[in-house]
Amino acid sequence: MNESKRAYFETRIRERLVELEQLSASGRKAQAVVELDQQAVGRLSRMDALQNQAMAKAQQANRDIEGSRLQAALVRLDEEEYGYCEDCGERIPDGRLKLDLAAGRCVSCAAG
């Protein structure tokens, strides 16, 4: 991978990691313990709050997974293995990497 492509992908990966951290920071309140609100009306309000909390935790889990994959992509960049399939060693097309910055496998190997 030439230096300009490497710089492009490294910048995009780092930008996405910052974005994920910002999303995580804004979602922390939604993941907090659900308090009993005497002003709210009945069980449905509490059920809604619990459901919102569960969704916030699931979103955080997805952000954590994406962050780990992006960190692994940075390691592959440093080792000059980024953009090559981890299974077959073939070049991963730039279009696929632009769609999924952390892609470590070509379409054929990922489908198999």
C-alpha distances in whole Angstrom, upper triangle without the diagonal:
4,7,8,6,6,10,11,10,12,15,15,16,18,20,21,22,24,25,26,28,30,31,32,34,36,36,38,41,41,41,44,47,49,52,55,56,60,60,58,59,59,57,55,54,53,51,49,48,47,45,43,43,41,39,38,37,35,33,32,32,29,28,28,26,23,23,22,20,18,19,17,14,14,15,12,9,12,12,8,9,8,8,10,13,15,18,17,14,13,10,11,11,10,14,15,12,14,17,17,14,15,15,15,16,16,19,21,20,21,24,25
4,6,6,6,9,10,11,12,14,16,17,18,20,21,23,25,26,27,29,31,32,33,35,37,38,39,43,43,42,45,49,51,54,57,58,61,61,59,61,61,59,57,55,55,53,51,50,49,47,45,44,43,41,39,39,37,35,34,34,31,29,30,28,25,25,25,22,20,20,20,16,16,17,14,11,13,14,10,12,11,11,13,17,19,22,21,17,16,13,14,14,12,16,17,15,16,19,19,17,18,18,18,20,19,22,24,24,25,28,29
4,6,5,6,9,10,10,12,14,15,16,18,20,21,22,24,26,27,29,30,31,33,35,36,38,41,41,41,44,47,49,52,56,56,60,59,58,60,60,58,56,54,54,52,50,49,48,46,44,43,43,40,38,38,37,34,33,33,31,28,29,28,25,24,24,22,19,19,19,16,14,16,14,11,12,14,11,13,12,13,15,19,21,24,23,20,19,16,17,16,14,17,19,16,16,20,20,17,18,19,19,21,21,24,27,26,27,30,31
4,5,5,6,9,10,11,12,14,15,16,18,20,21,22,24,26,27,29,30,32,33,35,36,40,40,40,43,46,48,51,54,55,58,58,56,58,59,57,54,53,52,51,48,47,47,45,43,42,42,39,37,37,36,33,32,33,30,28,28,27,24,23,24,22,19,20,20,17,15,18,16,13,14,16,13,16,14,14,17,20,22,25,25,22,20,17,17,16,13,16,17,15,14,18,18,16,18,19,20,22,22,24,27,27,27,30,32
4,5,5,6,8,10,11,12,14,15,17,18,20,21,23,24,26,27,29,30,32,33,35,38,38,38,41,44,46,49,52,53,57,56,54,56,56,54,52,50,50,48,46,45,45,43,40,40,39,36,35,35,33,30,30,30,27,25,26,25,21,21,22,19,16,18,18,14,13,16,14,11,13,15,12,13,11,10,14,17,19,22,22,19,17,14,13,12,9,12,14,11,11,15,15,12,15,15,16,18,18,20,23,23,23,26,28
4,5,5,6,9,10,11,12,14,15,16,18,20,21,23,24,26,27,29,30,31,33,36,37,36,39,42,45,48,51,52,55,55,53,55,55,53,51,50,49,48,45,44,43,42,39,39,38,35,34,33,32,29,28,28,26,24,24,23,20,19,19,17,14,15,15,11,10,12,11,7,10,12,9,11,9,9,13,16,18,21,21,18,17,14,13,13,11,14,15,11,12,16,15,12,13,14,15,17,18,21,23,23,23,26,28
4,6,5,6,9,10,10,12,14,15,16,18,20,21,23,24,26,27,29,30,32,35,35,35,38,42,44,47,50,50,54,53,52,54,55,53,51,49,48,47,45,43,43,41,39,38,38,35,33,33,32,29,28,28,26,23,24,23,20,19,20,18,15,15,16,13,11,14,13,10,11,14,12,14,12,13,16,19,21,24,24,21,21,17,17,16,13,16,17,13,13,17,16,13,15,17,18,20,21,23,26,26,25,28,31
4,6,5,6,9,10,11,12,14,16,17,18,20,21,23,24,26,27,29,31,34,34,34,37,40,42,45,48,49,52,52,50,52,52,51,48,47,46,45,42,41,41,39,37,36,36,33,31,32,30,27,27,27,24,22,23,22,19,18,20,17,14,16,17,13,12,15,15,11,14,16,14,15,12,12,16,19,21,24,24,22,20,17,15,14,11,13,14,11,10,13,14,11,14,15,17,19,20,22,25,25,24,27,29
4,5,5,6,9,10,11,12,14,15,16,18,20,21,22,24,26,27,29,32,32,32,35,38,40,43,46,47,50,50,48,50,50,48,46,45,44,43,40,39,39,37,34,34,33,30,29,29,27,24,24,24,21,19,20,19,15,15,16,14,11,12,13,10,9,12,11,9,12,14,12,13,9,10,13,16,17,21,21,19,18,15,13,13,10,12,12,8,8,11,11,7,10,12,13,16,17,19,22,22,21,24,26
4,5,5,6,9,10,11,12,14,15,17,19,20,21,23,25,26,27,31,31,31,33,37,39,42,45,46,50,49,47,50,50,48,46,44,43,42,40,39,38,37,34,33,33,30,28,28,27,24,23,23,21,18,19,18,15,14,15,13,10,11,12,9,7,10,10,8,10,13,12,13,10,12,15,17,18,22,23,20,20,17,16,16,13,15,15,11,11,14,13,9,11,13,15,18,19,21,24,24,22,26,28
4,5,5,6,9,10,11,12,14,15,17,18,20,21,23,24,26,29,30,30,32,36,38,41,44,44,48,47,46,48,49,47,45,43,42,42,39,37,37,36,33,32,32,30,28,28,27,24,23,24,21,18,19,19,16,15,16,15,12,13,15,12,10,14,14,11,13,16,15,17,14,15,18,21,22,25,26,24,23,20,18,18,15,16,17,13,12,15,14,11,13,16,18,21,22,24,27,26,25,28,30
4,6,5,6,9,10,10,12,14,15,16,18,20,21,22,24,27,28,28,31,34,36,39,42,42,46,45,43,46,46,44,42,40,40,39,36,35,35,33,30,30,30,27,25,25,24,21,21,21,19,16,17,17,14,13,15,14,10,12,14,11,11,14,14,12,15,18,17,17,13,14,18,19,21,24,25,23,22,19,17,16,13,14,14,10,9,11,11,8,11,13,16,19,20,21,25,24,22,25,28
4,5,5,6,9,10,11,12,14,15,16,19,20,21,23,26,26,26,29,32,34,37,40,41,45,44,42,45,45,43,41,39,38,37,35,33,33,31,29,28,28,25,23,23,22,19,18,19,16,14,14,14,11,9,11,10,6,8,10,8,8,11,12,10,13,15,15,15,12,13,16,18,18,22,23,21,21,19,16,16,14,15,14,10,10,12,10,6,8,11,14,17,18,20,23,23,21,24,26
4,5,5,6,9,10,11,13,14,15,17,19,20,21,25,25,25,28,31,33,36,40,40,44,43,42,44,45,43,41,39,38,37,35,33,33,32,29,28,28,26,23,23,23,20,18,19,17,14,15,15,12,10,12,12,8,9,12,10,8,12,14,12,13,17,17,17,14,16,19,21,21,25,27,24,25,22,20,20,17,18,18,14,13,15,13,10,11,15,17,20,22,24,27,26,24,27,30
4,5,5,6,9,10,11,12,14,15,17,18,20,23,24,24,27,30,32,35,38,38,42,41,40,42,43,41,39,37,37,36,33,32,32,30,27,27,27,25,22,23,22,19,18,19,17,14,15,16,13,11,14,14,10,12,15,13,12,16,17,15,17,20,20,20,17,18,22,23,24,27,29,27,27,24,21,21,18,18,18,15,13,14,14,11,13,16,19,22,23,25,28,28,25,28,31
4,5,5,6,9,10,10,12,14,15,16,18,21,21,22,25,28,30,33,36,36,40,39,38,40,40,39,36,35,34,33,30,29,29,27,25,24,24,21,19,19,19,15,15,16,14,10,12,13,9,8,12,11,8,11,13,12,12,15,16,15,18,20,20,20,16,17,21,22,22,25,27,26,25,23,20,20,17,17,16,13,12,12,11,9,11,14,17,20,21,22,26,25,22,25,28
4,5,5,6,9,10,10,12,14,15,17,20,20,20,23,26,28,31,35,35,39,39,37,39,40,38,36,34,33,32,30,28,28,27,24,23,23,21,18,18,18,15,13,14,13,9,10,11,9,6,9,10,7,8,12,11,11,14,16,15,16,19,20,20,17,18,21,22,22,25,27,26,26,24,21,22,20,20,19,15,15,15,13,11,11,15,17,20,23,24,27,26,23,26,29
4,5,5,6,9,10,11,13,14,16,19,20,20,22,26,28,30,34,34,38,37,36,39,39,38,36,34,33,32,30,28,28,27,24,23,24,22,19,19,19,16,14,16,15,11,12,14,12,10,13,14,11,12,15,15,14,17,19,18,19,22,23,23,20,22,25,26,26,29,31,30,30,27,25,25,22,22,21,18,17,18,16,14,15,19,21,24,26,27,31,30,27,30,32
4,5,5,6,9,10,11,12,14,17,18,18,21,25,26,29,32,32,36,35,34,36,37,35,33,31,30,30,27,26,26,25,21,21,21,19,16,17,17,14,13,15,13,10,12,14,11,10,14,14,12,14,17,16,16,19,21,20,21,24,25,24,21,22,25,26,26,29,31,30,30,28,25,24,22,21,20,18,16,16,15,14,15,18,21,24,26,26,30,29,26,29,32
4,5,5,6,9,10,10,12,15,16,16,18,22,24,27,30,31,34,34,32,34,35,33,31,29,28,28,25,23,23,22,19,18,18,16,14,14,14,11,9,11,10,6,8,11,8,7,11,12,10,12,15,15,15,18,20,20,21,24,24,24,21,22,25,25,25,28,30,29,29,27,24,25,22,22,20,18,17,16,14,13,14,17,20,23,25,25,29,27,24,27,30
4,5,5,6,9,10,11,14,15,15,17,21,23,26,29,30,33,33,32,34,35,33,32,29,28,28,26,23,23,23,20,18,19,17,14,14,15,12,10,12,12,8,9,12,11,9,12,14,12,13,16,17,16,19,21,21,22,25,26,25,23,24,27,27,27,30,33,31,32,30,27,28,25,25,24,21,20,20,18,16,16,20,22,25,28,29,32,30,27,30,33
4,5,5,6,9,10,13,14,15,17,21,22,25,28,28,32,31,30,33,33,32,30,28,27,27,25,22,23,22,19,18,19,17,14,15,16,13,11,14,14,11,12,15,14,12,16,17,15,16,20,20,19,22,24,24,25,28,29,28,25,27,30,30,30,33,35,34,34,32,29,29,27,26,25,23,21,21,20,18,19,22,25,28,30,31,34,33,30,32,35
4,5,5,6,9,11,11,12,15,19,20,23,26,26,30,29,28,30,31,29,27,25,24,24,21,19,20,19,16,15,16,14,11,12,13,10,9,12,11,8,11,14,12,12,15,17,15,17,20,20,20,23,25,25,26,29,29,29,26,27,30,30,29,32,35,34,34,32,29,29,26,26,24,22,21,20,18,18,18,22,24,27,29,29,32,31,28,30,33
4,5,5,6,10,10,10,13,16,18,21,24,25,29,29,27,29,30,28,27,24,23,23,21,18,18,18,15,13,14,13,9,10,11,9,6,10,10,7,9,12,12,11,14,16,15,16,19,20,20,22,25,25,26,28,30,29,26,28,30,30,29,32,35,34,35,33,30,30,28,28,26,24,23,22,20,19,19,22,24,27,29,30,33,32,28,31,33
4,5,6,8,10,11,12,16,18,20,24,24,28,27,26,29,30,29,27,25,23,24,22,19,19,19,16,15,16,15,12,12,15,12,10,13,14,11,12,16,15,14,17,19,18,18,22,23,22,25,27,27,28,31,32,31,29,30,33,33,32,35,38,37,38,36,33,33,31,30,29,27,25,25,23,22,22,25,28,30,33,33,37,35,32,34,37
4,6,7,8,10,12,15,17,19,22,22,26,25,24,26,27,26,25,22,21,22,19,17,18,18,14,13,15,14,10,12,14,12,10,14,15,12,14,17,17,16,19,21,20,21,24,25,25,27,29,29,31,33,34,34,31,32,35,35,34,37,40,39,39,37,34,34,32,31,29,27,26,25,24,23,23,27,29,32,34,34,37,36,33,35,37
4,6,5,7,9,13,14,17,20,20,24,24,22,24,25,24,22,20,19,19,16,14,14,14,11,10,12,10,7,9,11,9,8,11,12,11,12,16,16,15,18,20,20,21,24,25,25,27,29,30,31,33,34,34,31,32,34,34,33,36,38,38,38,37,33,34,32,31,29,27,26,24,23,23,23,26,28,31,33,33,36,35,31,33,36
4,5,5,7,10,12,15,18,19,23,23,22,25,25,24,23,20,18,19,17,14,14,15,12,10,12,12,8,9,12,11,9,12,14,12,13,16,17,16,19,21,21,21,24,26,26,28,30,31,32,34,35,35,32,34,36,35,34,37,40,39,40,39,36,36,34,33,32,30,29,27,25,25,25,28,30,32,35,35,38,36,33,35,37
4,5,5,9,10,12,15,16,19,19,18,21,22,21,20,17,16,17,15,12,13,14,11,9,12,12,9,11,14,13,12,15,17,16,17,20,21,20,22,25,25,25,28,29,30,32,34,34,35,38,39,38,36,37,39,39,38,40,43,43,44,42,39,39,37,36,34,33,32,30,29,28,28,31,33,36,38,38,41,40,36,38,40
4,6,8,9,12,15,15,19,19,17,19,20,19,17,15,13,14,12,9,10,10,7,6,9,9,6,8,11,10,10,13,15,15,16,19,20,20,22,24,24,25,28,29,30,32,34,34,36,38,39,38,35,36,38,38,37,39,42,42,42,41,38,38,36,35,33,32,31,29,27,28,27,30,32,34,37,36,39,38,34,36,38
4,7,8,12,15,16,20,21,19,21,21,19,18,16,14,14,13,10,9,10,8,5,7,8,6,6,9,10,9,11,14,13,14,17,18,18,20,23,23,24,26,28,29,30,32,33,35,36,38,37,34,36,37,36,35,37,40,41,41,40,37,38,36,35,33,31,31,29,27,27,26,29,31,33,36,35,38,36,33,34,37
4,6,9,12,14,18,19,18,20,20,18,18,16,13,14,14,10,10,12,10,7,10,12,9,9,13,14,12,14,17,17,17,20,22,21,23,26,26,27,29,31,31,33,35,36,37,39,41,40,37,39,41,40,38,40,44,44,45,43,40,41,40,39,36,35,34,32,30,31,30,32,34,36,39,39,42,40,36,38,40
4,6,10,12,16,17,16,18,18,16,17,14,11,13,13,10,9,12,11,8,10,13,12,11,15,16,15,17,20,20,20,23,24,24,26,28,29,29,32,34,34,36,38,39,40,42,44,42,40,42,43,42,41,42,46,46,47,46,43,44,43,42,39,38,37,35,33,34,32,35,37,39,41,41,44,42,38,40,42
4,7,9,12,14,12,15,14,13,13,11,8,10,10,7,6,10,10,7,10,13,12,12,16,17,17,18,21,22,22,25,26,26,28,31,31,32,34,36,37,38,40,42,43,45,46,45,42,44,45,44,43,44,48,48,49,48,45,45,44,43,40,39,39,36,35,35,34,37,39,40,43,42,45,43,40,41,43
4,6,9,11,11,13,13,12,14,11,8,11,12,9,10,13,13,11,14,16,16,16,19,21,20,22,25,25,25,28,30,30,31,34,35,35,38,39,40,41,44,45,46,48,49,48,46,47,49,48,46,48,51,52,53,51,48,49,48,46,44,43,42,40,38,39,38,40,42,44,47,46,49,47,43,45,47
4,6,9,9,11,10,10,12,9,7,11,12,10,11,14,14,13,16,19,18,19,22,23,23,25,28,28,29,31,33,33,35,37,38,39,41,43,43,45,47,48,49,51,53,51,49,50,52,50,49,51,54,55,55,54,51,52,50,49,47,46,45,42,41,42,41,43,45,47,49,49,51,49,46,47,49
4,5,6,8,9,10,12,9,8,12,12,10,12,15,15,15,18,20,19,21,23,24,24,27,29,29,30,33,34,34,36,39,39,40,42,44,45,46,49,49,51,53,54,53,50,51,53,52,51,53,56,56,57,56,52,53,51,49,47,46,45,43,42,42,42,44,46,48,51,50,52,51,47,48,50
4,6,8,8,11,13,10,10,14,15,13,15,18,18,18,21,23,23,24,27,28,28,30,33,33,34,37,38,38,40,42,43,44,46,48,48,50,52,53,54,56,58,57,54,55,57,56,55,56,60,60,60,59,56,56,55,53,51,50,49,46,45,46,46,48,50,52,54,53,56,55,51,52,54
4,7,9,12,13,10,11,15,14,13,16,19,18,19,22,23,23,25,27,28,29,31,33,33,34,37,38,38,41,43,43,44,47,48,49,51,53,53,55,57,58,57,54,55,57,56,55,57,60,60,60,59,56,56,54,52,50,50,48,46,45,46,46,48,50,52,54,53,56,55,51,52,54
4,6,9,9,6,8,11,11,11,13,15,15,16,19,20,20,23,25,25,26,29,30,31,32,35,36,36,39,41,41,42,45,46,47,49,51,51,53,55,56,55,52,52,54,53,53,54,57,58,58,56,53,53,51,49,48,47,46,43,42,43,43,45,48,49,51,50,53,52,48,49,51
4,7,7,6,8,11,11,12,14,16,16,18,20,21,22,24,26,27,28,30,32,33,34,36,37,38,40,42,43,44,47,48,49,51,52,53,55,57,58,56,53,54,56,54,54,55,58,59,59,58,54,54,53,51,49,49,47,44,44,45,45,47,49,50,52,51,53,53,49,49,51
4,6,6,7,9,11,12,13,15,16,17,19,21,22,23,25,27,28,30,31,32,34,36,37,38,40,42,43,44,46,47,49,51,52,53,55,57,58,56,53,54,55,54,53,54,57,58,58,57,54,54,53,51,49,49,47,45,44,45,45,46,49,50,52,50,53,52,48,48,50
4,5,5,6,9,10,10,12,14,15,16,18,20,21,22,24,26,27,29,30,31,33,35,36,37,39,40,42,44,45,46,48,50,51,53,54,55,53,51,51,53,51,50,51,54,55,56,55,51,52,51,49,46,46,45,42,41,43,42,44,46,47,49,47,50,48,45,45,47
4,5,5,6,9,10,10,12,14,15,16,18,20,21,22,24,26,27,28,30,32,33,34,36,38,39,40,42,43,45,47,48,49,51,53,53,52,49,49,51,49,48,49,52,53,53,53,49,49,48,46,44,44,43,40,39,41,40,42,44,45,47,45,47,46,43,43,45
4,5,5,6,9,10,11,12,14,15,16,18,20,21,23,24,26,27,29,30,32,33,35,36,37,39,41,42,43,45,47,48,49,51,52,50,48,48,50,48,48,49,52,53,53,52,48,48,47,45,43,43,42,39,38,39,39,41,43,45,46,45,47,47,43,43,45
4,5,5,6,9,10,10,12,14,15,16,18,20,21,23,24,26,27,29,30,31,33,35,36,37,39,41,42,44,45,46,48,50,51,49,46,47,49,47,46,48,51,52,52,51,47,48,47,45,43,42,41,39,37,39,38,40,42,43,45,44,47,45,42,42,44
4,5,5,6,9,10,10,12,14,15,16,18,20,21,23,24,26,27,29,30,32,33,35,36,38,39,41,42,44,45,47,48,49,47,45,45,47,45,44,45,48,49,50,49,45,46,45,43,40,40,39,37,35,37,36,38,40,41,43,41,44,43,39,39,41
4,5,5,6,9,10,11,12,14,15,16,18,20,21,22,24,26,27,28,30,32,33,34,36,37,39,41,42,43,45,47,48,46,43,43,45,43,43,44,47,48,48,47,43,44,43,40,38,38,37,34,33,35,34,36,38,40,41,40,42,41,38,38,40
4,5,5,6,9,10,10,12,14,15,16,18,20,21,22,25,26,27,29,30,31,33,35,36,37,39,41,42,43,45,46,45,42,43,44,43,42,44,47,47,48,46,43,43,42,40,38,38,36,34,33,34,33,35,38,39,41,40,43,41,38,38,41
4,5,5,6,9,10,11,12,14,15,17,19,20,21,23,24,26,27,29,30,31,33,35,36,38,39,41,42,44,45,43,41,41,43,41,40,42,45,46,46,45,42,42,41,40,37,37,36,33,32,33,32,34,36,37,40,39,41,39,36,36,38
4,5,5,6,9,10,11,12,14,15,17,18,20,21,23,24,26,27,29,30,32,33,35,37,38,39,41,42,43,41,39,39,41,39,38,39,42,43,44,43,39,40,39,37,35,34,34,31,29,31,30,32,34,35,37,36,38,37,33,34,36
4,5,5,6,9,10,11,12,14,15,16,18,20,21,22,24,26,27,28,30,31,33,35,36,37,39,41,42,40,37,38,39,38,37,39,42,43,43,42,38,38,37,35,33,33,32,29,28,29,29,30,33,34,36,35,38,37,33,34,36
4,5,5,6,9,10,11,12,14,15,16,19,20,21,23,25,26,27,29,30,31,33,35,36,38,39,40,39,36,37,39,37,36,38,41,42,42,41,38,38,37,36,33,33,32,29,28,29,28,30,32,34,36,35,38,36,33,34,36
4,5,5,6,9,10,11,13,14,15,17,19,20,21,23,24,26,27,29,30,32,33,35,36,38,39,37,35,35,37,35,34,35,39,39,40,39,36,37,36,34,32,31,31,28,26,27,26,28,30,31,33,33,35,33,30,31,33
4,5,5,6,9,10,11,12,14,15,17,18,20,21,23,24,26,27,29,31,32,33,35,36,37,35,33,33,35,33,32,34,37,38,38,37,33,34,33,31,29,28,28,25,23,25,24,26,28,29,31,30,33,32,28,29,31
4,5,5,6,9,10,11,12,14,15,16,18,20,21,22,24,26,27,29,30,31,33,35,36,34,31,32,34,33,32,34,37,37,38,36,33,34,32,31,28,28,27,24,23,24,23,25,27,29,31,31,34,32,29,30,32
4,5,5,6,9,10,10,12,14,15,17,19,20,21,23,24,26,27,29,30,32,33,34,33,30,31,33,32,30,32,35,36,36,36,32,33,32,31,28,27,27,25,23,23,22,24,26,28,30,30,33,31,27,29,31
4,5,5,6,9,10,11,12,14,15,17,18,20,21,23,25,26,27,29,31,32,33,31,28,29,30,29,28,29,33,33,34,33,30,31,30,28,26,25,25,22,20,21,20,22,24,25,27,27,29,28,24,25,27
4,5,5,6,9,10,11,12,14,15,16,18,20,21,23,25,26,27,29,30,31,29,27,27,29,28,27,29,32,32,33,31,28,29,27,26,24,23,22,20,18,19,18,20,22,24,26,26,29,27,24,25,28
4,5,5,6,9,10,10,12,14,15,16,18,20,21,23,24,25,27,29,30,28,26,27,29,28,27,29,32,32,33,31,28,29,28,27,24,23,23,21,19,19,18,20,22,24,27,27,30,28,25,26,29
4,5,5,6,9,10,11,12,14,15,17,18,20,21,23,24,26,27,29,27,24,26,27,26,24,26,29,30,31,30,27,28,27,26,24,22,23,20,18,18,16,19,20,22,25,25,27,25,22,24,26
4,5,5,6,9,10,11,12,14,15,17,19,20,21,23,25,26,27,25,22,23,24,23,22,24,27,27,28,27,24,25,24,23,20,19,19,17,14,15,14,16,18,19,22,22,24,23,19,21,23
4,5,5,6,9,10,10,12,14,15,16,18,20,21,23,24,25,24,21,22,24,23,23,25,28,28,28,27,24,24,23,22,20,18,18,16,14,14,13,16,18,20,23,23,26,24,21,23,26
4,5,5,6,9,10,10,12,14,15,17,18,20,21,23,24,23,20,22,24,23,21,24,27,27,28,27,24,25,24,24,21,19,20,18,15,15,13,16,17,20,23,24,26,24,21,24,25
4,5,5,6,9,10,11,12,14,16,17,18,20,21,22,20,18,20,21,20,18,20,24,24,25,24,21,23,22,22,19,17,18,16,13,13,11,13,14,16,19,20,23,20,17,20,22
4,5,5,6,9,10,10,12,14,15,16,19,20,21,19,16,17,19,18,18,20,23,23,23,22,19,20,19,19,16,14,15,13,10,10,8,11,13,15,18,19,21,20,17,19,22
4,5,5,6,9,10,11,13,14,15,17,19,20,19,16,18,20,20,19,22,24,24,24,23,20,22,20,20,18,15,16,15,12,11,9,13,14,17,20,21,24,22,20,23,25
4,5,5,6,9,10,11,12,14,16,17,18,17,15,17,18,18,16,19,22,22,23,22,20,22,21,21,19,16,17,17,13,12,9,12,13,16,19,21,23,21,18,21,23
4,5,5,6,9,10,11,12,14,15,16,14,12,14,15,14,13,16,19,18,19,18,16,18,17,18,15,13,14,14,10,9,6,8,9,12,15,17,19,17,15,18,20
4,5,5,6,9,10,10,13,14,15,14,11,13,15,15,15,18,20,19,20,18,16,17,16,17,14,11,13,13,9,7,5,9,10,14,16,18,21,19,17,20,22
4,5,5,6,9,10,11,13,14,13,12,14,16,17,15,19,21,20,21,20,18,20,19,20,18,15,16,16,13,10,8,12,12,16,19,21,23,21,19,23,24
4,5,5,6,9,10,11,12,11,9,12,13,13,12,15,18,17,18,17,16,18,18,19,17,14,16,16,13,10,7,10,9,13,16,19,21,18,17,21,22
4,5,5,6,9,10,10,9,7,9,11,12,11,15,17,15,16,15,13,15,14,16,14,10,13,14,10,8,5,8,8,11,14,17,19,17,16,20,21
4,5,5,6,9,10,10,8,11,13,15,14,18,20,18,19,17,16,17,16,18,16,13,14,16,13,10,9,11,11,15,17,20,23,21,20,23,25
4,5,5,6,9,8,8,12,13,14,13,17,19,16,18,17,16,19,18,20,18,15,17,19,16,13,11,13,11,15,18,21,23,21,20,24,25
4,5,5,6,5,5,8,9,11,10,14,15,13,14,13,13,16,15,18,16,13,16,17,14,12,10,11,9,12,15,18,20,18,18,21,22
4,5,5,6,5,8,10,13,13,17,18,15,16,14,13,15,14,17,16,12,14,17,14,11,10,12,11,14,16,19,22,20,20,23,25
4,5,8,8,12,13,15,15,19,20,17,18,17,17,19,18,21,20,16,18,20,18,15,14,15,14,17,19,23,25,23,23,27,27
4,5,8,11,11,14,13,16,17,14,16,15,16,18,18,21,20,17,19,22,19,16,14,15,13,16,18,22,23,21,22,25,26
4,6,8,9,12,12,16,16,12,14,12,13,15,15,18,18,15,17,20,18,15,14,14,13,15,16,20,21,20,21,24,25
4,6,6,8,8,12,12,9,11,10,11,14,14,17,15,13,16,18,16,13,12,12,9,11,13,17,18,16,17,21,21
4,6,8,9,13,13,10,11,9,9,11,11,14,12,9,12,14,12,10,9,9,7,10,12,15,17,16,16,19,20
4,7,9,12,12,9,9,6,5,7,8,11,9,7,11,13,11,9,9,8,7,9,9,12,14,14,14,17,19
4,6,9,8,5,5,4,5,9,10,13,11,10,14,15,13,12,11,9,7,7,8,11,13,11,13,16,17
4,5,6,5,5,6,6,10,12,14,11,11,15,15,13,13,11,8,6,4,5,9,10,8,9,13,13
4,6,6,8,10,10,14,15,17,14,14,17,18,15,14,12,9,6,6,8,12,12,9,10,14,13
4,6,8,11,11,15,17,19,16,16,20,19,17,17,15,12,9,7,8,11,10,7,9,12,11
4,6,9,10,14,17,18,16,16,20,20,18,19,17,14,11,8,8,11,9,7,11,13,12
4,7,9,12,15,17,15,15,19,19,18,17,16,13,10,9,9,12,12,10,13,15,15
4,6,9,12,15,13,13,17,18,17,17,16,13,11,9,7,10,10,10,12,15,15
4,6,9,11,11,10,14,15,14,14,14,11,10,9,7,11,11,12,13,16,17
4,6,8,7,7,10,12,11,11,11,8,8,7,5,8,10,11,11,14,15
4,5,5,7,9,10,11,11,13,10,11,10,8,9,12,13,13,15,17
4,5,5,6,9,10,9,12,10,12,12,11,12,15,16,16,18,20
4,5,5,6,9,10,12,11,13,13,11,11,15,16,15,17,20
4,5,5,6,8,10,7,10,10,8,8,12,13,12,13,17
4,5,5,5,7,6,9,10,10,11,14,15,13,16,18
4,6,6,9,9,12,13,13,14,17,18,16,18,21
4,6,9,9,12,13,12,12,16,17,14,16,19
4,5,5,9,10,11,11,15,15,12,15,18
4,6,9,11,12,14,17,17,15,18,20
4,6,9,11,13,16,15,13,16,18
4,6,8,9,12,11,9,13,15
4,7,10,12,10,9,13,14
4,7,8,6,6,9,10
4,6,5,6,9,10
4,6,5,6,9
4,6,5,6
4,5,5
4,6
4
